Amino acid sequence: MAIWKSDYLNFDSSNILLFLHKWRKPLIVVTVTALLGAVLFSSPWFITPKYKSTVILYPTATNAISKALFSENSGNEKDILAFGEDEETEQLLQILHSNRIRDKIIERYQLMQHYHIDTNSSYKNTRLYQEYEDNISFKRTEFMAVKISVLDTDPQMAADIANDIAELLDSTKNDMQKQRAQRAYEIVKDQYFKQRDAVAAMEDSLTKLRAFGVNDYESQAEMINQQLAIELAGDNTDGVKRLEQKLEILAKYGGPYVSIRDALEYEKKQLSMLRAKYEEAKTDAQEVLPVKFVVNSAYKAERKSYPIRWLIVLVATISAFLFALILLLIVENINTYFPDTFKGAGSKPVRREPRNRISGKDPPPPLRQASAPPRYEHSDEPDSQPVHPPPAIAEKADDEKKIEEDEPPKNYHQKTKHHNDYQTEKHDTQMTRYFTNTNLLKLLFKWKIHLTIIVLAAVILAAIFSSPWFVTPMFKSYALIYPSNVEPYSEESRSEQMLEFLKSKEIRDKIIKKYDLAQRYKIDSSYKYFESTIIYEYSQNVMISKTPFETIKIEVFDADPMVACNMVNDIIKFYDQKVLNTHRKKYKEGMDYIAMRLALKKAEIDSVENILYQIRTEYGIIDYPNQSREVARGFLRTVDGNNAAQNINTREVLQLKENIEKYGGIYTYYNDRYFDLIAEYGKVKMDYDQALMFYTRDITYSSVISAPFPADKKSYPVRWVIVLLAALGGFFASLVAILVMENIDSIRRNF
């Protein structure tokens, strides 16, 4: 191989220094110009300085005031003074990103005018929100705190905005929680007043029974029986009749009195429990607590934070130097391999030597004169200069080498080695030629007109076919929501459970039906694959996903921005309805079962009460313990008083004794069973009331962090991306086709 060819393939660091020395003046001019330009254009004359203020805060660990302060098992709850953990921090970050805080800050500080946004612009809200996000940021620190950063041209305004965002965090989260707390308060309040009215009605019933003379059934029965025994002993007929009348009243109203009295005891217990819940719900609905611990408040910055002039100057200077260096390298390559490119029209053409007849290769370039610029060459000897033989000698050496290579090998091994060496050299030469950057530059210059036309055509066609004439613009509306009032069914989180509900077929079908999406998406209902097609279109335009902060993001694309916004709101509404219906279905099953138990207990109580009533009225057994004692005294004639034993009505005593002997055990059994049933009935009634409360309550199961709004700027298609991709695709496709056409002969020979 000739010496001149190896000079271009070898690398020497001194070549870079020589290159820099050769082009030092242009490089210095470009670098200094970039430095001065960066200094000038990063000055306050062109870039308005911005000042930064920050607030650092921690979330609290508790949410419900009543559970933190008044709950009986508050020891199991989180301490009201404890700092929040990952979940609370993520919730706080999501609330800070909500449109509630954003809209209040925009309105309070008139950011539309402050950011100099034209109020008549079609995309004023989009630009306003973009400026807001560029100047106001929220992030989690490495210490699990939340950092609020605000940039503004006015340092005092930046500090005020940061502090106000921290203050709005309290009111925003409390407002979100109060929506649920207020509804819970109304539900508990309704149940509490119903229970209070029921207790009052039972007390009125007892008052009426007391008006009949039934004040304390057990004590009255005992005292009347004692007095009856005395009157019987004294043979006082009038007294016996009066006492028997009282006993009849006790027999008639004693059972209802005992039933209502015992039921009232359990109802009062439930009333007490509901009152405690009522007070807790009232506290949660009417009182507030801060939801954060502020570590650092924002203050007026004394030094600007943007722009960082030294960084801008450094980057601009280095970038300009590197760009100029690359450009000069390209110019050097063009001068070397396209010597006529930068010459004028009157320049003389460079005479090219004829190709070597034996080797078929181009002759090496002529030796340079001593006065020419230094070559960037390499030599194996560090201190030696490259030596170039005269063209005639080099050509002769190449011819002799070629003749030697063309001599036939003398044996089989030499033939094989000669063939392998030839193929290797052939492929190496071809690959080098294909992938050498100078050859690529030659190719681009050769086909520059064609490539330019193709790229321009691709750009024009992409711009046309991405216009509203061919692609309907789509507007995006979205909402961020948290699940609430739900518990996970299995190991999934509440957000994952919410995600599954939102993606359910029921909600999807309701949205499709309400907005007639088949017509909006132009899908024929008689089409064979109608269901699959409309489901696919729905999935492309309605996207529901979980964010890193465990919120659920609902995105809807539609040609009408108001329709997109309404669809998001309806998806949330249908979700609340579906979860409510799902819970009600389960609560209904539990309530029906408890109601069945309650009916069975009531029937059993009525049956026992009828038996006791029959025993009281027919056999005169009203109070078994006292009557047994008095019958025993009458039977044994051990009644106190003068001549009392002689006046005992033996016949009545014996009759009562016989009744007690026959039915006393039955009375005792059913009397004890009656009180047990009353206690069981009260417990079941409490369970039923609680199930009824869960079944009849009307609550929501989502907390909206960022409500949807009609977009003022389309989200699809992004025309500049389509045009850029079309231009790049057309360029590379054309380049591949040109490479194939240029090397078609070599490809045929190789393959």
C-alpha positions in Angstrom: 0.0 0.0 0.0 1.2 3.5 -0.8 2.5 5.8 1.9 0.2 8.6 1.1 -2.9 6.5 1.9 -1.8 5.4 5.4 -1.2 9.0 6.3 -5.0 9.6 6.2 -5.9 6.5 8.2 -3.6 7.1 11.1 -4.3 9.4 14.0 -1.9 11.8 15.7 -2.9 14.2 18.5 -0.5 16.7 17.0 -2.8 17.0 14.0 -5.5 18.5 16.3 -3.0 21.1 17.5 -1.9 21.9 14.0 -5.6 22.2 12.9 -6.4 24.5 15.8 -3.3 26.6 15.0 -4.3 26.8 11.4 -7.8 28.0 12.2 -7.0 29.9 15.4 -8.2 33.2 14.2 -11.8 32.1 13.2 -12.1 30.0 16.3 -11.0 32.9 18.5 -13.4 35.3 16.8 -16.4 32.9 17.1 -15.6 32.1 20.7 -15.1 35.7 21.8 -18.2 36.8 19.9 -20.3 34.0 21.6 -18.9 35.1 25.0 -19.8 38.7 24.5 -23.2 37.8 23.0 -24.0 35.6 26.0 -22.9 38.3 28.4 -25.1 40.8 26.6 -28.2 38.7 26.0 -28.2 37.3 29.6 -28.2 40.8 31.0 -31.4 42.4 32.5 -31.9 44.3 29.2 -32.9 41.0 27.5 -33.8 38.6 30.3 -35.8 39.8 33.2 -34.3 38.5 36.5 -36.4 36.3 38.7 -36.2 35.8 42.4 -36.9 32.6 44.2 -38.8 31.9 47.4 -39.4 28.6 49.0 -41.6 27.1 51.7 -40.7 23.7 53.3 -43.4 21.9 55.3 -44.4 18.5 56.6 -47.8 16.9 56.4 -49.7 15.9 59.5 -50.3 12.3 60.3 -54.0 12.6 61.3 -57.0 13.7 59.3 -60.1 13.3 61.5 -60.2 15.7 64.4 -62.7 13.7 66.4 -60.7 10.5 66.1 -57.5 12.3 67.1 -59.0 14.1 70.1 -62.2 12.4 71.3 -62.2 8.8 70.2 -62.2 6.3 73.1 -59.6 4.2 71.4 -57.5 7.2 70.5 -54.4 5.4 71.8 -54.6 3.3 68.7 -54.8 6.3 66.4 -51.9 8.4 65.1 -50.7 11.1 67.4 -52.1 14.5 66.5 -48.6 15.9 66.7 -47.0 13.2 64.6 -45.5 14.0 61.2 -47.0 12.3 58.1 -45.3 9.6 56.1 -45.1 8.6 52.4 -48.8 8.4 51.9 -49.6 11.8 53.5 -46.7 13.4 51.6 -47.9 12.1 48.3 -51.5 13.3 49.0 -50.1 16.7 49.9 -48.2 17.0 46.7 -51.2 16.0 44.7 -53.4 18.6 46.4 -50.7 21.3 45.7 -51.0 20.4 42.0 -54.8 20.8 42.1 -56.6 23.4 40.1 -58.3 24.7 43.3 -55.0 26.2 44.6 -53.9 27.2 41.1 -57.1 29.1 40.3 -57.1 30.8 43.6 -53.5 32.0 43.2 -54.1 33.1 39.6 -57.2 35.1 40.7 -55.6 36.6 43.8 -52.4 37.8 42.1 -53.9 38.6 38.7 -51.3 36.4 37.0 -52.9 36.8 33.6 -51.8 40.4 33.6 -48.7 39.8 35.6 -47.4 37.4 33.0 -48.4 39.7 30.2 -50.7 37.3 28.5 -53.1 38.6 26.0 -56.7 38.1 27.3 -58.0 38.0 23.8 -55.7 35.2 22.8 -57.4 31.9 21.8 -54.9 30.0 24.0 -54.7 32.3 27.0 -55.5 29.6 29.6 -53.0 27.2 28.1 -50.3 29.8 28.2 -51.3 30.9 31.6 -51.1 27.4 33.1 -47.8 26.8 31.3 -46.3 30.0 32.9 -47.7 28.9 36.3 -46.1 25.5 36.0 -42.8 27.0 34.8 -42.6 29.5 37.8 -44.2 27.4 40.6 -43.0 23.9 41.4 -43.6 21.4 44.1 -41.4 18.4 45.0 -40.5 16.0 47.8 -37.2 16.5 49.5 -34.9 13.7 50.5 -36.2 14.1 54.1 -39.8 13.4 53.1 -40.8 17.0 53.4 -42.6 19.1 50.7 -40.8 22.0 49.1 -42.8 24.8 47.4 -40.7 26.9 45.1 -41.8 30.1 43.4 -40.0 32.2 40.8 -41.1 35.8 40.0 -39.7 39.1 38.8 -40.9 40.7 42.1 -39.1 39.1 45.1 -41.9 40.1 47.5 -44.5 38.7 45.3 -42.6 35.4 45.0 -42.5 35.1 48.8 -46.2 36.1 49.1 -47.3 33.5 46.6 -45.3 30.7 48.3 -46.7 31.6 51.7 -50.2 31.8 50.3 -50.0 28.4 48.6 -49.0 27.0 52.0 -52.0 28.7 53.6 -54.3 27.6 50.8 -53.2 24.0 51.4 -55.0 24.0 54.8 -58.3 25.5 53.4 -58.2 23.3 50.3 -57.7 20.0 52.0 -60.2 21.0 54.8 -62.8 22.0 52.2 -62.3 18.6 50.4 -62.7 16.7 53.7 -65.6 18.9 54.9 -67.7 17.8 51.8 -67.5 14.3 53.1 -67.7 15.3 56.8 -70.8 17.4 56.3 -72.6 14.6 54.5 -71.5 12.2 57.2 -72.7 14.7 59.8 -76.1 14.9 58.2 -76.5 11.1 58.1 -75.5 10.7 61.7 -77.7 13.6 62.7 -80.7 12.1 61.0 -80.1 8.8 62.7 -79.5 10.4 66.0 -82.7 12.4 66.0 -84.7 9.4 64.8 -83.3 7.4 67.7 -84.1 10.2 70.1 -87.6 10.4 68.9 -88.0 6.6 69.2 -86.7 6.8 72.8 -89.1 9.6 73.6 -92.0 7.6 72.2 -91.1 4.6 74.4 -90.9 6.9 77.4 -94.4 8.3 76.5 -95.7 4.7 76.4 -94.2 4.0 79.8 -95.8 7.2 81.1 -99.2 6.0 79.9 -98.7 2.6 81.5 -97.7 4.3 84.7 -101.0 6.2 84.5 -102.7 2.9 84.8 -100.8 2.3 88.0 -97.9 0.2 86.7 -94.8 2.0 88.0 -92.4 -0.8 88.9 -93.8 -4.2 88.0 -91.6 -6.4 90.2 -91.8 -4.3 93.3 -95.5 -3.7 92.9 -96.2 -7.4 92.4 -94.3 -8.2 95.5 -96.0 -5.6 97.7 -99.5 -6.4 96.4 -99.0 -10.1 97.0 -97.8 -9.4 100.5 -100.8 -7.1 101.2 -103.2 -9.6 99.6 -102.0 -12.3 102.0 -102.6 -9.9 104.9 -106.0 -8.9 103.7 -106.9 -12.6 103.1 -105.8 -13.3 106.6 -107.9 -10.5 107.9 -110.8 -11.6 105.8 -111.1 -8.1 104.4 -113.2 -8.6 101.4 -113.0 -5.1 100.1 -109.3 -4.9 100.5 -109.0 -8.3 98.7 -111.1 -7.0 95.8 -109.1 -3.8 95.5 -105.8 -5.8 95.5 -107.2 -8.2 93.0 -108.1 -5.3 90.7 -104.5 -4.0 91.0 -103.3 -7.5 90.2 -105.5 -7.6 87.2 -104.0 -4.3 86.0 -100.5 -5.7 86.6 -101.4 -8.8 84.7 -102.8 -6.8 81.8 -100.1 -4.1 81.5 -97.2 -5.6 83.3 -95.9 -7.5 80.3 -95.9 -4.4 77.9 -94.4 -2.4 80.7 -91.5 -4.8 81.2 -91.0 -5.2 77.4 -90.9 -1.4 76.8 -88.8 -0.7 79.9 -86.2 -3.3 78.9 -86.2 -2.3 75.2 -85.9 1.3 76.3 -82.7 0.5 78.2 -81.1 -0.9 75.0 -82.4 2.0 72.9 -80.9 4.4 75.3 -77.5 2.7 74.9 -77.8 3.0 71.2 -78.8 6.6 71.6 -75.8 7.2 73.7 -73.6 5.6 71.0 -75.2 7.7 68.2 -74.8 10.8 70.3 -71.1 10.2 70.6 -70.9 9.7 66.8 -73.1 12.7 66.3 -70.7 14.9 68.3 -67.7 13.4 66.5 -69.3 14.1 63.1 -70.3 17.6 64.2 -66.7 18.3 65.2 -65.3 17.0 61.9 -67.9 19.1 59.9 -67.5 22.4 61.8 -64.0 22.5 63.2 -60.6 22.6 61.4 -57.0 21.8 62.2 -53.9 22.7 60.2 -52.8 19.9 57.8 -49.1 20.8 57.8 -46.1 21.7 59.9 -44.3 24.6 58.3 -40.5 24.2 58.7 -39.4 27.2 56.7 -41.6 30.1 55.6 -40.9 32.1 52.4 -39.1 35.4 52.7 -38.2 38.1 50.2 -35.1 37.1 48.3 -32.2 39.6 48.1 -30.4 38.0 45.1 -31.9 36.8 41.8 -32.0 33.1 41.1 -32.6 33.3 37.3 -30.8 33.6 35.0 -27.4 32.2 36.1 -25.3 34.4 33.9 -21.9 32.6 34.4 -23.5 29.3 33.4 -25.1 30.8 30.3 -21.9 32.4 29.3 -19.9 29.2 29.9 -22.3 27.0 28.0 -22.7 29.5 25.1 -18.9 29.9 24.8 -18.1 26.1 24.8 -21.0 25.4 22.4 -19.9 28.1 20.0 -16.3 26.8 20.0 -17.4 23.2 19.4 -19.8 24.1 16.7 -17.2 26.2 14.9 -14.7 23.4 15.3 -17.1 20.8 13.7 -18.0 23.3 10.9 -14.3 23.8 10.1 -13.7 20.1 10.1 -16.5 19.8 7.5 -15.0 22.6 5.5 -11.6 20.9 5.6 -13.1 17.6 4.3 -15.0 19.4 1.6 -11.8 21.2 0.5 -9.9 18.0 0.5 -12.4 15.9 -1.4 -14.3 18.6 -3.3 -11.5 21.0 -4.3 -13.8 22.9 -6.7 -16.6 23.5 -4.3 -15.5 26.8 -2.9 -13.6 28.0 -6.0 -14.9 30.8 -8.2 -16.2 30.3 -11.7 -13.0 31.5 -13.3 -10.8 29.1 -11.4 -8.8 26.6 -13.4 -9.8 23.0 -13.0 -7.4 20.7 -11.2 -5.7 18.3 -13.5 -6.2 14.7 -12.4 -3.6 12.0 -13.3 -4.8 9.1 -15.3 -5.5 5.9 -13.4 -2.8 3.3 -13.2 -3.3 0.8 -16.0 -2.1 -2.1 -14.0 -3.7 -1.5 -10.6 -6.8 0.4 -11.7 -6.3 2.8 -8.8 -6.1 6.6 -8.7 -2.6 7.9 -8.4 -1.5 9.4 -5.1 -1.6 13.2 -4.7 1.5 15.1 -5.6 4.1 15.9 -3.0 3.6 19.2 -1.3 6.0 22.0 -1.4 7.9 23.3 1.6 5.8 26.5 1.5 2.5 24.7 1.7 0.6 24.5 5.0 1.6 21.6 7.2 0.0 18.2 6.6 -1.6 16.3 9.4 0.3 13.1 9.0 1.6 10.3 11.1 4.9 8.4 11.1 6.0 5.4 13.0 9.1 7.3 14.1 8.3 10.1 16.5 11.0 12.6 15.4 11.0 11.7 11.7 9.2 13.5 8.9 7.1 11.5 6.4 8.9 10.8 3.2 6.9 10.7 0.0 8.6 9.2 -3.1 8.1 10.9 -6.4 4.9 9.9 -8.2 6.7 7.9 -10.8 8.6 5.8 -8.2 5.4 5.3 -6.2 3.5 4.2 -9.3 6.3 1.9 -10.3 6.3 0.3 -6.8 2.6 -0.2 -6.9 2.8 -1.7 -10.4 5.5 -4.1 -9.3 3.5 -5.1 -6.2 0.4 -5.6 -8.3 2.4 -7.8 -10.8 3.7 -9.9 -7.9 0.1 -10.2 -6.5 -1.2 -11.2 -9.9 1.3 -14.1 -10.3 -0.5 -17.4 -9.9 0.2 -19.3 -6.7 2.4 -22.3 -7.0 0.4 -24.8 -4.8 -3.0 -25.4 -3.3 -2.3 -23.7 0.1 -1.0 -20.6 -1.7 -4.1 -20.5 -3.9 -6.4 -20.7 -0.8 -4.4 -18.1 1.1 -4.3 -15.8 -2.0 -8.1 -16.2 -2.4 -8.9 -15.4 1.2 -6.6 -12.4 1.3 -8.2 -11.1 -1.9 -11.7 -11.5 -0.6 -10.8 -9.8 2.7 -9.2 -6.9 1.0 -12.1 -6.6 -1.3 -14.7 -6.5 1.4 -12.6 -4.2 3.6 -12.3 -1.8 0.7 -16.0 -1.8 0.0 -17.0 -1.4 3.7 -14.5 1.5 4.1 -15.9 3.1 1.0 -19.5 2.7 2.1 -19.1 4.1 5.6 -16.4 6.7 5.2 -17.9 10.1 6.1 -16.3 11.8 3.1 -18.1 9.4 0.8 -21.3 10.2 2.5 -20.7 13.9 2.0 -20.0 13.3 -1.6 -23.2 11.4 -1.9 -25.2 14.1 -0.2 -23.7 16.8 -2.4 -24.4 14.7 -5.5 -28.1 14.1 -4.7 -28.7 17.4 -2.8 -31.4 18.6 -5.1 -33.3 15.4 -5.0 -33.1 15.1 -1.3 -34.2 18.7 -0.8 -37.2 18.2 -3.0 -38.2 15.0 -1.2 -37.8 16.6 2.2 -39.8 19.7 1.2 -42.5 17.5 -0.3 -42.7 15.4 2.9 -43.0 18.6 5.0 -45.7 20.1 2.8 -47.7 16.9 2.6 -47.4 16.4 6.4 -48.5 19.9 7.0 -51.5 19.4 4.7 -52.6 16.0 5.9 -52.2 17.0 9.6 -54.4 20.0 9.1 -58.1 20.1 10.3 -59.2 19.3 6.7 -57.9 15.7 7.2 -57.4 15.2 11.0 -60.1 16.4 13.3 -58.5 18.4 16.2 -59.0 16.7 19.6 -59.3 18.6 22.9 -58.3 17.1 26.2 -60.0 17.4 29.6 -58.8 15.6 32.7 -59.4 15.3 36.4 -57.4 14.0 39.4 -59.3 12.1 42.1 -58.7 10.2 45.2 -60.8 7.3 46.5 -62.8 7.8 49.7 -65.2 5.9 51.9 -64.0 2.6 50.5 -62.1 -0.3 51.8 -60.0 -2.7 49.6 -61.7 -6.0 48.9 -58.4 -8.0 48.8 -54.7 -7.1 48.7 -55.1 -4.3 46.1 -54.9 -0.7 47.2 -57.9 1.7 47.3 -56.5 3.4 44.2 -56.3 0.2 42.3 -59.8 -0.7 43.4 -61.0 2.6 42.1 -59.2 2.1 38.8 -61.0 -1.2 38.3 -64.4 0.4 39.0 -63.7 3.2 36.5 -62.7 0.8 33.8 -65.8 -1.3 34.3 -68.2 -2.2 31.5 -71.1 -0.6 33.2 -69.5 2.9 33.3 -68.2 2.5 29.8 -71.6 1.5 28.4 -73.3 4.5 30.2 -70.9 6.9 28.7 -71.3 5.4 25.2 -75.1 5.6 25.5 -75.3 9.0 27.0 -73.0 10.7 24.5 -74.0 8.5 21.5 -70.3 7.7 20.9 -71.2 5.5 17.9 -72.4 8.6 16.1 -69.6 10.8 17.4 -67.0 8.3 16.3 -68.9 7.6 13.0 -69.3 3.8 13.6 -72.2 2.1 11.9 -74.2 0.1 14.4 -74.8 -2.6 11.7 -71.1 -3.1 11.3 -70.0 -6.7 11.9 -67.4 -5.7 14.5 -69.3 -2.8 16.0 -68.8 -3.7 19.6 -65.1 -4.3 19.2 -64.6 -1.1 17.2 -66.5 1.2 19.6 -64.7 -0.3 22.6 -61.4 0.3 20.8 -62.3 3.9 20.0 -63.4 4.5 23.6 -60.1 3.2 24.9 -58.2 5.5 22.6 -60.1 8.6 23.6 -60.8 7.8 27.3 -57.7 6.9 29.3 -57.7 6.2 33.1 -54.5 5.6 34.9 -52.8 5.9 38.3 -50.3 8.6 39.0 -47.1 8.2 41.1 -49.0 10.0 44.0 -51.7 7.2 44.1 -54.3 9.5 42.5 -56.4 8.4 39.6 -56.1 10.5 36.4 -59.1 10.5 34.0 -58.3 11.9 30.5 -60.8 12.3 27.8 -60.2 13.5 24.2 -63.0 14.8 22.0 -63.5 17.2 19.1 -65.7 19.3 21.4 -63.8 20.6 24.5 -67.1 21.0 26.5 -68.1 17.4 25.7 -64.7 16.2 26.9 -65.1 18.1 30.2 -68.7 16.8 30.7 -67.6 13.2 30.0 -65.0 13.4 32.7 -67.6 14.7 35.2 -70.0 12.0 34.2 -67.4 9.2 34.6 -66.8 10.4 38.2 -70.6 10.6 38.8 -71.2 7.1 37.3 -68.3 5.8 39.5 -69.9 7.1 42.6 -73.2 5.6 41.6 -71.7 2.2 40.8 -69.8 2.0 44.1 -72.9 3.2 46.0 -75.1 0.5 44.3 -72.5 -2.1 44.9 -72.2 -1.3 48.6 -76.0 -1.0 48.9 -76.5 -4.4 47.4 -74.2 -5.9 50.0 -75.7 -3.9 52.8 -79.2 -5.0 51.6 -78.1 -8.6 52.0 -76.9 -8.0 55.5 -79.9 -5.9 56.4 -82.4 -8.5 55.1 -80.6 -11.2 57.1 -80.7 -9.1 60.3 -84.3 -8.2 59.7 -85.1 -11.9 59.4 -83.4 -12.5 62.8 -85.2 -9.5 64.3 -88.6 -10.9 63.1 -87.8 -14.3 64.6 -86.9 -12.7 67.9 -90.0 -10.6 67.9 -92.2 -13.6 67.2 -90.5 -15.6 69.9 -91.0 -12.7 72.3 -94.7 -12.4 71.4 -95.1 -16.2 71.9 -93.4 -16.1 75.3 -95.4 -13.0 76.3 -98.7 -14.8 75.4 -97.8 -17.8 77.6 -96.9 -15.5 80.5 -100.1 -13.5 80.0 -102.1 -16.7 80.1 -100.4 -17.9 83.2 -101.0 -14.6 84.9 -104.7 -14.3 84.0 -105.8 -17.9 84.4 -103.6 -19.1 87.2 -102.9 -15.9 89.1 -99.1 -16.4 89.0 -97.7 -12.9 88.7 -94.5 -12.9 90.8 -93.4 -16.4 91.4 -90.8 -15.8 94.2 -93.0 -13.5 96.3 -96.2 -15.5 95.8 -94.4 -18.7 96.7 -93.1 -17.2 99.9 -96.6 -15.9 100.8 -98.3 -19.2 99.9 -95.9 -21.0 102.1 -96.6 -18.7 105.0 -100.3 -19.1 104.5 -100.1 -22.8 104.2 -98.0 -23.1 107.3 -100.1 -20.5 109.1 -97.0 -18.5 110.0 -98.6 -15.1 109.1 -97.7 -12.3 111.4 -100.4 -10.5 113.3 -103.1 -11.2 115.9 -105.4 -13.9 114.9 -103.9 -13.8 111.4 -103.6 -17.5 111.2 -107.2 -18.0 112.0 -108.3 -15.6 109.2 -106.3 -17.2 106.4 -108.4 -18.1 103.3 -107.3 -21.6 103.2 -109.2 -22.4 100.0 -107.5 -19.6 98.1 -104.1 -20.5 99.5 -104.5 -24.1 98.5 -105.7 -23.1 95.0 -102.7 -20.8 94.5 -100.4 -23.4 95.9 -101.7 -25.9 93.4 -101.3 -23.4 90.5 -97.8 -22.6 91.6 -96.9 -26.2 91.9 -98.2 -27.0 88.4 -97.2 -23.8 86.5 -94.6 -22.2 88.7 -91.7 -23.8 86.9 -93.1 -23.0 83.5 -93.7 -19.4 84.6 -90.1 -19.1 85.8 -88.7 -20.6 82.6 -90.7 -18.4 80.3 -90.1 -15.3 82.5 -86.4 -15.8 82.4 -86.5 -16.6 78.7 -88.5 -13.5 78.1 -85.8 -11.2 79.6 -83.1 -13.0 77.7 -85.1 -12.5 74.5 -85.5 -8.8 75.2 -81.7 -8.5 75.6 -81.1 -10.4 72.4 -83.7 -8.4 70.5 -82.0 -5.2 71.6 -78.6 -6.3 70.3 -80.1 -7.5 67.0 -82.1 -4.2 66.7 -78.8 -2.2 67.1 -77.2 -4.3 64.3 -80.3 -3.7 62.1 -80.3 0.0 62.7 -76.6 0.2 61.8 -77.2 -1.8 58.6 -80.2 0.3 57.7 -78.0 3.5 58.2 -75.4 2.1 55.8 -78.0 1.0 53.3 -79.9 4.3 53.2 -77.0 6.7 53.3 -76.2 8.6 50.1 -72.5 9.5 49.9 -69.8 9.9 47.3 -66.7 7.7 47.0 -64.3 10.1 45.3 -62.5 13.3 46.3 -61.8 15.5 43.3 -58.3 17.1 43.5 -58.3 18.8 40.1 -61.7 19.3 38.5 -62.0 19.1 34.7 -62.3 22.2 32.6 -62.9 22.8 28.8 -59.6 23.1 27.1 -58.9 26.2 24.9 -56.2 24.6 22.9 -56.2 21.3 21.0 -54.0 18.4 22.2 -54.1 16.3 19.1 -52.6 16.3 16.5 -49.2 17.9 17.4 -48.5 19.2 13.9 -44.9 20.2 14.4 -44.0 16.7 15.6 -45.8 15.1 12.6 -44.0 17.5 10.2 -40.6 16.8 11.8 -41.0 13.1 11.8 -42.3 13.2 8.2 -39.2 15.2 7.1 -36.8 12.9 8.9 -38.5 9.8 7.6 -38.5 11.1 4.0 -34.8 12.1 4.3 -33.6 8.7 5.7 -35.8 6.7 3.3 -34.5 8.6 0.4 -30.9 8.3 1.6 -31.3 4.5 1.9 -32.8 4.3 -1.6 -29.9 6.4 -3.0 -27.3 4.2 -1.3 -28.9 1.1 -2.8 -28.9 2.7 -6.3 -25.3 3.9 -6.0 -24.1 0.5 -4.9 -26.4 -1.8 -6.9 -23.4 -3.2 -9.0 -21.4 -3.9 -5.9 -24.4 -5.5 -4.2 -25.0 -7.8 -7.2 -21.3 -8.8 -7.3 -21.3 -9.7 -3.6 -24.6 -11.4 -3.4 
